[in-house]
Amino acid sequence: MYLPIPQQHDCASAWREAVREVDARPGHSAYNVIIDVADPLASTTRQDPRVAVVDDFLNGFDKSVETVANTIMPAGLYRRYGAPAFFEVFHQKVLPKVQRNSRWSGYYFERMTRIPNPPDEPINQLWEIVERIRDDNVRALNKFELTVFDPARDVDDSPYGGQCLSHMSFKLLPGATKTLALTAVYRNHFYIEKLLGNLIGLGRLMEFVAKEGGVSVGNLTVVSTHAEIDQPGKCKRPAISGLLTRFDQECLALGATQSPSKGNSSTVGSTIAGSP
């Protein structure tokens, strides 16, 4: 049982096509949805009016696309402090302010960069991946795995909550110039509140790894083992329909020539470009 979404050029288009396909399924949900974004650095800011439409909708429920993206990659910290310094800034200054409890902060970036490893130092999975990509002695192109799910902290009797992103697998595609690809696996995925921010955050994470590793950015693939068209703030279905209508209107305004989700992207928004 799986639902492949036709490959999309950018994050905003991928969001719309995935929502379209899952929304049409019984119960507005689906299993093993496969999304592929050809350019995950395109259409990632409010400069793209389609992103602004989704963000404005979420703002009505005290949520935002940027907040979701930052749980995966705090691009602003990276721009300001550079790597690897921004890791320490995040853990010393940012994390204490957002920490929910000792088990789950709500920030995937925490799990990526500090896995408990008693009695040794915590493991920074993300930076170790960057260092292996940089190392010419590392010949294998498919050994860059990053785990988010932690059975010691995440297996409990809570009916809801906890991490939704479970695992990430980076790959270096061979060629004249090495290209970074990423596959991310979600155990559960809210497509209205989370998906667009997740795609943007994952794209920024790829941009960081590629920039620091000296490679280029390729495709982003997301597998949602369970996906649903959620209703943030318990909003009614007509509100979701209104959001999608406004999104499609912006697609038409951008000059889409086929279905609204398949138009060419007019805006490339990269929040890491020009960082130290």
C-alpha positions as CSV (number, residue, x, y, z in Angstrom):
1,M,0.0,0.0,0.0
2,Y,1.6,3.2,-1.1
3,L,0.7,6.5,-2.8
4,P,3.3,8.0,-5.1
5,I,3.0,11.8,-5.7
6,P,4.2,13.0,-9.1
7,Q,7.6,14.7,-8.8
8,Q,7.3,18.4,-8.2
9,H,9.8,21.1,-8.9
10,D,9.6,23.0,-5.6
11,C,8.4,22.7,-2.0
12,A,5.2,24.7,-2.5
13,S,4.1,22.7,-5.5
14,A,5.0,19.4,-3.7
15,W,2.8,20.5,-0.7
16,R,-0.2,21.2,-2.9
17,E,0.0,18.0,-4.9
18,A,0.5,15.8,-1.8
19,V,-2.5,17.5,-0.1
20,R,-4.6,17.1,-3.3
21,E,-3.9,13.3,-3.4
22,V,-4.3,12.6,0.3
23,D,-7.4,14.8,0.6
24,A,-9.1,12.6,-2.1
25,R,-8.6,9.4,-0.1
26,P,-11.2,8.0,2.3
27,G,-10.9,9.7,5.6
28,H,-8.6,12.3,4.1
29,S,-5.6,10.2,5.0
30,A,-3.2,7.7,3.4
31,Y,-0.3,5.4,4.1
32,N,3.2,5.4,2.7
33,V,2.9,8.6,0.7
34,I,6.0,9.3,-1.4
35,I,6.9,12.9,-2.2
36,D,9.8,13.9,-4.3
37,V,11.0,17.5,-4.7
38,A,13.5,18.3,-7.5
39,D,14.7,21.6,-6.1
40,P,14.0,21.8,-2.3
41,L,15.6,25.2,-2.2
42,A,13.0,26.8,-4.4
43,S,9.8,28.5,-3.0
44,T,10.8,28.5,0.6
45,T,9.9,31.9,1.9
46,R,6.9,34.3,2.0
47,Q,8.3,36.0,-1.1
48,D,6.5,33.2,-2.9
49,P,2.8,34.1,-2.5
50,R,1.8,30.4,-2.3
51,V,3.9,30.0,0.8
52,A,2.4,33.3,2.2
53,V,-1.1,31.9,1.8
54,V,-0.3,28.8,3.9
55,D,1.6,30.9,6.4
56,D,-1.3,33.4,6.8
57,F,-3.7,30.5,7.3
58,L,-1.5,29.0,10.1
59,N,-1.0,32.4,11.7
60,G,-4.7,32.3,12.5
61,F,-4.0,29.4,14.8
62,D,-0.8,30.8,16.3
63,K,1.3,28.6,14.1
64,S,3.6,29.3,11.2
65,V,5.6,27.7,8.3
66,E,8.9,29.2,9.7
67,T,8.4,27.8,13.1
68,V,8.0,24.3,11.7
69,A,11.0,24.7,9.4
70,N,13.2,25.9,12.3
71,T,12.6,22.8,14.3
72,I,14.6,21.0,11.6
73,M,17.2,23.6,10.6
74,P,17.6,26.9,12.5
75,A,19.0,28.7,9.5
76,G,19.1,32.1,11.2
77,L,21.6,30.8,13.8
78,Y,23.7,29.3,11.1
79,R,23.8,32.6,9.2
80,R,24.8,34.5,12.3
81,Y,27.3,32.2,13.9
82,G,28.5,29.8,11.2
83,A,29.4,26.1,11.7
84,P,30.2,24.5,14.0
85,A,29.7,27.4,16.5
86,F,26.0,27.6,16.0
87,F,25.5,24.1,17.4
88,E,26.6,25.3,20.9
89,V,24.6,28.4,20.6
90,F,21.5,26.4,19.9
91,H,22.0,24.0,22.8
92,Q,23.1,26.6,25.3
93,K,20.9,29.6,24.5
94,V,17.9,28.4,22.4
95,L,17.1,25.0,23.6
96,P,16.6,25.9,27.3
97,K,13.9,28.4,26.2
98,V,11.9,25.9,24.1
99,Q,12.5,22.7,25.9
100,R,9.2,21.0,26.7
101,N,10.6,18.3,28.9
102,S,13.6,16.1,29.2
103,R,12.3,13.6,26.6
104,W,11.1,15.8,23.7
105,S,11.9,19.4,23.0
106,G,9.9,19.6,19.8
107,Y,13.1,20.4,17.9
108,Y,14.4,17.7,15.6
109,F,17.6,19.7,15.4
110,E,18.3,18.7,19.0
111,R,18.2,15.0,18.2
112,M,20.3,15.5,15.1
113,T,23.1,17.3,17.0
114,R,23.1,15.8,20.5
115,I,22.4,12.1,21.1
116,P,23.2,11.0,24.7
117,N,26.2,8.7,24.7
118,P,27.2,8.1,28.4
119,P,29.9,8.1,29.6
120,D,31.3,9.7,26.5
121,E,30.5,13.0,24.9
122,P,27.1,13.4,23.2
123,I,27.1,12.5,19.5
124,N,26.5,15.2,16.9
125,Q,25.2,13.0,14.1
126,L,24.7,15.9,11.7
127,W,28.3,17.3,12.0
128,E,29.7,13.8,11.8
129,I,27.9,13.4,8.4
130,V,29.4,16.7,7.2
131,E,32.9,15.6,8.2
132,R,32.6,12.2,6.5
133,I,31.4,13.9,3.3
134,R,34.5,16.2,3.5
135,D,36.8,13.2,4.0
136,D,38.3,12.0,0.7
137,N,39.1,8.7,2.4
138,V,35.4,7.9,2.8
139,R,34.6,6.1,-0.5
140,A,31.1,4.9,0.3
141,L,28.5,7.3,-1.0
142,N,25.6,5.8,1.0
143,K,26.7,5.7,4.6
144,F,25.3,9.0,6.0
145,E,22.4,7.9,8.2
146,L,20.7,10.1,10.9
147,T,18.2,8.8,13.4
148,V,15.6,10.9,15.2
149,F,13.5,8.2,16.9
150,D,14.9,7.2,20.2
151,P,13.3,4.1,21.8
152,A,14.6,5.1,25.3
153,R,12.7,8.4,25.1
154,D,9.9,7.8,22.6
155,V,8.3,4.5,23.5
156,D,5.6,5.2,26.1
157,D,1.9,4.9,26.7
158,S,1.1,8.4,25.5
159,P,-1.7,8.3,22.9
160,Y,-0.4,11.4,21.1
161,G,2.7,13.6,20.8
162,G,6.4,13.0,20.5
163,Q,8.5,12.9,17.4
164,C,7.0,12.4,13.9
165,L,10.2,12.5,11.9
166,S,11.9,9.2,12.5
167,H,14.9,8.8,10.2
168,M,16.9,10.5,7.5
169,S,19.2,8.9,4.9
170,F,21.6,11.2,3.0
171,K,23.2,9.9,-0.2
172,L,25.9,11.3,-2.4
173,L,25.0,10.7,-6.1
174,P,28.0,10.0,-8.3
175,G,29.0,12.3,-11.1
176,A,31.4,15.0,-12.2
177,T,30.1,17.0,-9.2
178,K,28.8,15.1,-6.2
179,T,25.2,15.8,-5.5
180,L,23.5,15.4,-2.1
181,A,20.1,13.6,-1.9
182,L,18.0,13.1,1.2
183,T,15.2,10.6,2.1
184,A,13.3,11.5,5.2
185,V,10.8,9.0,6.9
186,Y,7.9,10.2,9.0
187,R,5.8,7.9,11.2
188,N,2.9,10.4,11.2
189,H,2.4,13.5,9.1
190,F,0.0,16.4,9.4
191,Y,-0.1,17.9,5.9
192,I,-1.8,21.2,6.6
193,E,0.0,22.3,9.8
194,K,3.4,20.6,9.2
195,L,4.2,19.4,5.7
196,L,5.2,22.7,3.9
197,G,7.4,23.7,6.9
198,N,8.9,20.2,7.0
199,L,9.8,20.3,3.3
200,I,11.3,23.8,3.7
201,G,13.2,22.8,6.8
202,L,14.6,19.6,5.2
203,G,15.7,21.6,2.2
204,R,17.5,24.1,4.4
205,L,19.1,21.1,6.2
206,M,20.3,19.8,2.9
207,E,21.7,23.2,1.9
208,F,23.7,23.3,5.2
209,V,25.1,19.8,4.7
210,A,25.9,20.5,1.0
211,K,27.5,23.9,1.7
212,E,29.7,22.6,4.6
213,G,30.5,19.3,2.7
214,G,31.4,21.0,-0.6
215,V,28.7,19.3,-2.7
216,S,25.6,20.4,-4.5
217,V,22.0,19.9,-3.5
218,G,19.8,17.3,-5.3
219,N,16.4,15.8,-4.7
220,L,14.5,15.6,-1.5
221,T,12.3,12.6,-1.0
222,V,9.8,12.3,1.9
223,V,8.0,9.1,2.9
224,S,5.0,9.7,5.1
225,T,4.1,6.3,6.5
226,H,0.8,7.8,7.6
227,A,-0.4,11.2,6.3
228,E,-3.6,13.1,7.0
229,I,-5.3,16.3,6.1
230,D,-5.4,17.7,9.6
231,Q,-7.6,20.5,10.9
232,P,-5.3,22.9,12.9
233,G,-7.1,24.5,15.9
234,K,-10.0,22.2,15.2
235,C,-11.0,24.3,12.2
236,K,-13.8,23.0,10.0
237,R,-13.4,21.4,6.6
238,P,-14.7,24.5,4.7
239,A,-11.7,26.5,6.2
240,I,-9.3,23.9,4.6
241,S,-11.2,24.2,1.3
242,G,-10.8,28.0,1.5
243,L,-7.1,27.7,2.0
244,L,-6.6,25.4,-1.0
245,T,-8.8,27.7,-3.1
246,R,-6.6,30.7,-2.2
247,F,-3.4,28.7,-2.9
248,D,-4.7,27.7,-6.3
249,Q,-5.6,31.3,-7.1
250,E,-2.0,32.3,-6.4
251,C,-0.8,29.5,-8.7
252,L,-2.9,30.9,-11.5
253,A,-1.6,34.4,-10.8
254,L,2.0,33.0,-11.1
255,G,1.1,31.8,-14.6
256,A,0.4,28.1,-14.1
257,T,-0.4,26.5,-17.5
258,Q,-1.5,23.0,-16.3
259,S,-2.9,22.1,-12.9
260,P,-2.3,24.7,-10.2
261,S,0.3,22.5,-8.4
262,K,2.4,22.0,-11.6
263,G,3.1,25.5,-12.6
264,N,6.7,26.8,-12.8
265,S,8.1,28.3,-9.6
266,S,8.7,32.0,-9.9
267,T,10.5,32.4,-6.6
268,V,13.6,30.8,-5.2
269,G,14.0,31.6,-1.5
270,S,17.1,30.3,0.2
271,T,17.6,31.4,3.8
272,I,21.2,30.1,4.0
273,A,22.7,31.6,0.9
274,G,25.3,34.1,1.8
275,S,25.8,32.7,5.3
276,P,29.2,32.7,6.9
